[in-house]
Amino acid sequence: MPNDERILETMPQGILGLVPTESCSELAEKVDSYLKSWRENREHKHHNESAFQNYYKDSYIIKPYTPRFGSGEAKCVIKQSVRGYDLYIMVDVTNYSLTYSLCGHTNHMSPDDHYQDLKRIIAAAGGKARRITVILPFLYESRQHRRSGRESLDCALALQELQQLGVDNIITFDAHDPRVQNAIPLGGFESVMPTYQFVKGIFKNVPDIQIDKDHLMIISPDEGATKRAIYLANVLGVDMGMFYKRRDYSVIIDGRNPIVAHEFLGDSVEGKDVMIIDDMISSGESMIDTARELKKRKARRIFVIATFGLFTNGLESFDRAVEEGLIYKVVTTNLCYQTPELLSRSYYISCDMSKYIAYIVDTLNHDTSISDLLNPYERIKRYVQRYKNMQIENKIFE
């Protein structure tokens, strides 16, 4: 249960409403379950006051409907009043499994389609909600966060547009570059890191990891992921290393400069378990190349960790990498769409983020600081200590 001490001292800022699009319905149902469980067991001394109207509910989900015309154009309909509500709209822009009919053809929904649905939901609320918070687990257009030449700045434009539509706060997870929040300096923006959930998920599934500098190392696959690797290495008390990519800037293939070689900076990985951490697995090519380079350097078990497992080229390359012994486990969260095939893989570990999101929603609804939720340092330390104690009790390394 969340820290009730602060919550019991504050009043909710409007009736809580979770508004998930179909793309995020499964995750939202888990969040809703936590909220219902916590609140039905919470005894607030002001529960009879008007501010606590509809505080205890069977479900906080408000389902939006987005029907489409034959031409593919859509609209949003909300079939209940949201006047005075504190709304939390949840959208997974990466969920390509959803389809709609376009002039008789079946179209898969793209990130652009999901983003349009988000704006339709905000428009359908009609300015009647007390406050609107958008939860975008995968930040829309986050990889187009800076300009290289004559390019559009899509992520910045989207953030500004949401702010102009009346959105008060935007919550995302592990933004590709959180500095994109500079586009809305007066708006609320939080990039939440799932580091604690990674630690918990891995240690629950693998009981024999020795957490010390002689047996474990954290690796950044490129310069962009260095900050994530440094944080995890520091909190676990182990060393980190990084690769940087040498590219051929004279050639462009599939819109990018091809990688010529991976150069490694760091101590020896020989005989050590290695955790490669990044914000996303797109095609997975870079992660597998990094794992191959680490195996050449005689690394022991290799864990591939990313907040978002997109697997845009399918799972075949990862299946081969596991068969070849390059990769031991692949770890991602349930913040984006997970295919049944992915969930069936024995090498895959899914880290559930629903409880963390429920903590954030419950705390924000009471207009209370979430600073301690955003910094999991102490929670990770406590969990690691419990893990080490369990290893001693079970005599794992004797």
N, C-alpha and C positions, 0 to 999 in steps of 0.2 A: 504494500500500500504506500502511496506517495506521502511525503512529509505533510501530515495533516495539521501540524501545529500552526503553520502560517496560513493555511487555507481556512482553518476554523476561525481565524481572526479577521478575515476579509469577506466581503460580499461579492457574489458573482456579478459580472458585468453583462447582464442580459441573459436570456434563456439560451442554454447551450444547444447548438445545432451542428451536426456533422453532415456535410453535403458532398458525398462522394459521387463522382461520375462512374459509369459502368467500368471504366478502366481501372478503378481503384477500389471496387466494391468489396473484394475479399479482405484486403488490408483494413478497410474501414470497419468491417464487421468485427474484426478482432479488437480494434481500438474501442469500439462501442461496448463490447463485452467487458473490457477492463473498467471503463468509465461507470457503467451500470453497477458493477460489483463494488467498486470503491464507494460510490455515492449512496448506495442503499444501506451501507454499514456505517455511514458517517452521521454523527449526531451533532448538528450545528445549533448553538444556543439561540440563533436568530431564525431558525427554520420556519417560524410562523409568519415572518415578515414578507411583504410583497415582493422583495427582491429574490426570494426563494421560490417564486411561482414556477412550477414545472421543473424544480431542481432534481426531483426523484422521478425518473421515467423508465419505462420498460425498454425504450430505445431512444437514442439521441439522433438517429439517422433521419435526414430529410431527403427523400429520393427525388432527384431531378429527372425530368423526361425530355429527351432531345429527339423528337421525331423529325423525319426528313421528307421533303417533297421528292417526286420522281426525278427531278433535275439534280438531286444531291444536296440542295440547299436545306438548311436546318433551322430549327428554333428551339428554345428551351421553355418548358412549362414547369412551374413549381406549384403543386396542388394543395398547398396550405399556406397560411399566413406566416411571414417571417418578421413581422413588425416587432422591433425591440430585441431581436435575437442577436446573439454573438455567434456568427457563422464561421465555420471552418470548412473551406472547400478543398477537397482532395482530388488531385488529378495525376495520373501516371501517363505522361506524354509518350512513353516508350512502348505502350501496349499495342502491338500491331495485330493482336489476335482478333480484335473487333472488326466487324465489316459493316458496310451499308451498301444499298443499291444505288447505282448511278446510271440512269438511262438504261436499265436492264442489265448492267454489268455489276459484278461484285467488286467492291473497292475495300481494301484494308485501310484502317484509319492510320494516318501519319501523325507525327508530332504536331504539325500545323492544324490538323483536324481537331486534335484534343485541345489545343490552345484556343481554338475558336469556340469550342464547347464551354471552356472555362469562362470566356468573356460573355457567352450567352447566359450562363448561370448568374453571373454578377448583374447582367442587365435585367434578368427576370426578377431578381430581388428588388429591383426598382428603387433603390436608395432607402428602403424601409428598414433594413437591418441596422442595429446599433453599431456593429463593428463587423468587418469582414477580414478574415485571415485566410490567405491562400497557402495550402501545403502542397508544394511541388517537389516530391521526393527527388526526382531528376529535374534539375533546373532547365527549363526550356531554352534551347539554343546556347547552352552554357559553353560549348566549344567554339562558338563564334563571339568571343568575349573581347577581342581586340582586332584592330585593323592592320592588315598587311597589304598595302597598296590600295587600290580603288575598290573597297569592299563595304558591304553593309554591316552595321553593328547590331545584329539582330537581338542579342540578349539584352543589351542596354535599352533598345527600343521597346522590347516586351515589358521590361520592368517599369519603364516610364509610363507605358500605356496602362498597366495595371494600377499604378498609383493614380493616374488621371481618372480611372473608372471608379475610384473610391476605396481601393484596397488599403487597409491600414498596416497589415504586416504580411511579409512573405517569408515562409519557412521552407528551406530546402536542406538537402543533405549532401555533404562533401562536394560543394560546388567546385567545378573544374578550376576556376579562379575566383575566389570570393571578393576580389577587388572590383568585380563588376558592380557591386553594390554602390560604388561611387556614382553610378548613373542616377541613383535616387537618394541623395545624401540626407534628405529630410524624412525618408520613409523607413519603416521597420523592415529589417532584413537579417535573417539568421541562417548561417550555414552550419548545420549540426553534424558532428563527426560520430561515426558508429564504432569507434575504437573499442569501447568496453564490450559491445556485442560481439565483435570479432574475437576478442580474448576469451570471452565466455564460451562462444560457439566452438572454437578450436580446442580449448582445454577440456570441454565436456566430452568431445569425441575422440581425443587423443590423450590418453592418460600418462604417456611416458616421455613427455618433452622436458628436458633438463634446462631450466631457465637460469643460465649463467653465461658468461662471456666465452667459456671454452666449448659450449655445446649448442649455442643458438645465436643467430645473426639476422638482422633485419636488412633487407635490400630494397633500394629504390630503383625501378627499372629505367628511369630517366631523370633529368633535372627537375621536371615539373612535380614529381612525387616526393621530392626530398624532404619537405616539411612533414609529410605524413610519416615517413620512415623515421625521421629524427625523434618525433614525439613518441612513437611506439617503442623505439629502442631505449629512449630515456626512461620511460615509465616501467619497462621490464628490466632495466639495468644491464643491457647487452650492447654490443657494438653494432654499427650500421655501415653499410657500404652502398655505392651507387654505380650505375652504368650511365655513360653518356653515349649518344648515337652520333657516329660520323656519317654524314650524308653527302651524296653527290648533288651539289646544288646546280650543276650544269644540265641536269635531266629532270623532267617531271613525268611521273608515271601515276595514273589514276589520281591526278590532282595534287600529288605530293612528291617531294624529293626522296628517292630510294635510300634506304639505310645501307651503308657500305660495311660498317663494322660496329660492334659494341665494345667500348673500352670500359674497363672496371677500375674503380677507385675504392680502396679499402683493404682491410686485413685479410688473411687467408681464410677461406671458407671450408677448407679440407676437413672432412669428418663432422661438420656441423649441420644441424637442421637449419634451414633457411626459410624465411618468410618474405616473399616479394609482395609489396603492397602498393596499390595505385587506386585512383578513383573509379576507374571502369575497365572492364574487359570489353572491347569492341569486337574486332575480328579475333583477337587473342594472339595474333602473330608476334607482337612485341613481347608478350609475357612468355610465350614458348621459346622464343629466341633467347631471352634472358635466362630461362631455366636451362637451356642447352649449354649456354656459356658457363653457368654455375656448375653443371655436371662435369664439364671439361676441367674445372678447377677442383673436382672431387668433393663437391658438397654431398651431404647425406640425403635427408628427405627435404623435398622442396614443396612449400605451401604457397599457392597463388591466391592472393587476397585482394578483393576489390569490392567497393560499395555496390556497384552496378554491374551485373553480368548480362551484357547485351547479346553476346555470342552471335554477331551479325552474319558470320559465315558458317553457322552450325557448330555441332559438337565433335565432328569427326576428327579434327586436328587435336583436340584435347584427349579424345579417346586414344589416339595413337601415342600421344605424349605420355599418357599414363601407362600404356602397354610397354613403351620403351623404357619406362622407369625414370623419365625426366621429371614428372610431376607426381607428388604423393596425394595431395588434397587440393581441391579448388573451393574457395570460400567466398560467397557473396551474400547479400541481404535479400529480403523479400520486398525491397522498396520499388522494384520494377518487375515487369511481367516475367514469370518463370514458366518455361514450357514443361509439360509432363515428362518429356524425355530427360530434361535436365534434373528434375527432382528424382528420377529413377536411377541416376548414376550413383554407384557406390562410393565414388571418390568425391562426391559433392557434399558440402556442408552449407546449409541455409541458416542464416542468422535472422531471427525474427525481430523486427523493429517495432511491432505494434504497441508493446508495453511502453517503450520509450516515447512514442508519439502520444500515447494516452497521458503520460506524465506531463508532457509539454502542454497539451490542450487543456487539461484539468487545471494546471497552474496558471496559464494565461487567462482562462475564463474568470479566475479570481483576481486578475490584474496583479499578480505577484511575480517577483523576479524569477527568471529561469537560469540565472548565471551559474548556480551550482549544478544544474542539469547539463549545462553545456560543457562543463569541465569534469570529466569522469576520473581524474587522476587518483583520488582517494579510493573510489570504488574498485578500480583496477588493482591497486595495491592490495586491498583487502582480499579480492578474489584470488590473486596470485598467491598470497600467503596461505589461503585455504587449500589451494591446489597443491602447494608444496607439502602442507601438513598431511593431505590425503596420500601423497606419494610416500611419505615416511611411514604412515600407518599401514599401508599396503605393501611396504618394502619393495617398491617398484625397481629400485636400482641395486638391490642386494644380490 
